[in-house]
Amino acid sequence: VLQRCRRARRRRRRRRRRRGGRRSSRGKRKEEEGRQKDNKMAVSEVLSSSLGLENKVVSGALLGFVVFVVVYFLTTLPSAKPPPPAQEEEKEPPRDFTPAQLREFDGRNSEKIYVSIKRDVFDVTAKKEMYGPDGSYGTFAGRDASRCLGKMSLDAKDLDGPIDDLLNSEVDALDEWHTTFKHIKGYPVVGRLSEPPPPSERTWTRAELRACLDRDQATPPAGRLHAPLLVAVRGTVYDVSYGGVEHYGPGGPYYRFCGKDASRALAKMSLDPNDIDAAQDSSDLSDLDDKENKILDDWQALFARKYPAVGTLLVEE
C-alpha cells in the first residue's frame, strides 16, 4: 500500500512538471509571436512613411513638369487668333429685267441661273444640276417658265407664253409652284420681269426726257421695281433703269447723264457739265472727229446690248 501511495505521488509530480513545461512553452510562443507582430508593424510603418514621401516627391515633380510645359508653349508659340468670320457675299438689290436680259442668265452665258415665275425672277444657281444646261429643267433657265409650270409642260413653245388663258386647275398649279420657289425652296428673288413698250411707238422731246428726273414722275409703273431712267444716245432713247440704277440713278457715277442726250459727253469721254449741257440744245455732232465718232459708236453698241430702247429723240428746230 505504501509503495502504491509513493508511486501515485511520483506520478502526480511528473504530471505537474509536464503541465508547467507546457504552460511555459506556450507563453514563450505567444511572446515570440507578439514580438514578430510588433516587428512587422514597425516595418510596415517605415515602408508606408517612405512610400508616402516618395509619392509626394513624384507628385511635386510631375506638377512642376506640367507647369513648365504650359509656360513654354504660352511663351514660345505664336498666339492662335480665331479665324475672321466668313463674309457673306454682298447681295445685289433687286432689279428690273426684260425678257432679252433674262436670257443672258441661262448658265451658259453667265454663271448665274435665273428663272421667272409670275414675273418674279428667282436665282436657282444653287440647283445647277437641275436648272443648268444639262439639268432636267434646263429648258427653264433664263426664261419665263410660268406657262410651262401651270400646264406641267416641258415643251419649249410654252416658254415666255401668256398665262391669262390658263384653266383654273392650271392657275392653281402655277400658284403652288410659285409658293414652292419662294417660300419652301427659298430661292432668292432677284428682280421683276417686264416688257418695255416697243421703241417705234414713242418719240420723246427733250423736255419729256428731263421729266424722268421729276420726283412726281418717279413712281414705278405697274409690275416694275424702278421708275424709268432715260438716256439718249445718237437719237435713240434707252431706259437704263433695267439693270443700270446703280450707275445712272441718284448717287450713281453717271447720274448727270440721266434725262439728257449724252452723245457728245460720251464721245469725248467727259463728265464736264459744259459737254453735257451743250448737247441739250442741239443734236448736231458734225464737229466730232473720227476718234470721237468711233468711241460714240462703241457706246451706242453697249447701250443697245444692255438696255432696252423705248423710243427716239425728237429733233427740235
Beta strands, then each sheet from edge to edge (+ up, - down):
strand 1: 95-97
strand 2: 114-117
strand 3: 120-123
strand 4: 189-193
strand 5: 203-204
strand 6: 230-233
strand 7: 236-239
strand 8: 260-261
strand 9: 309-313
sheet 1: 1+ 4+ 3- 2+
sheet 2: 5+ 9+ 7- 6+ 8+
end
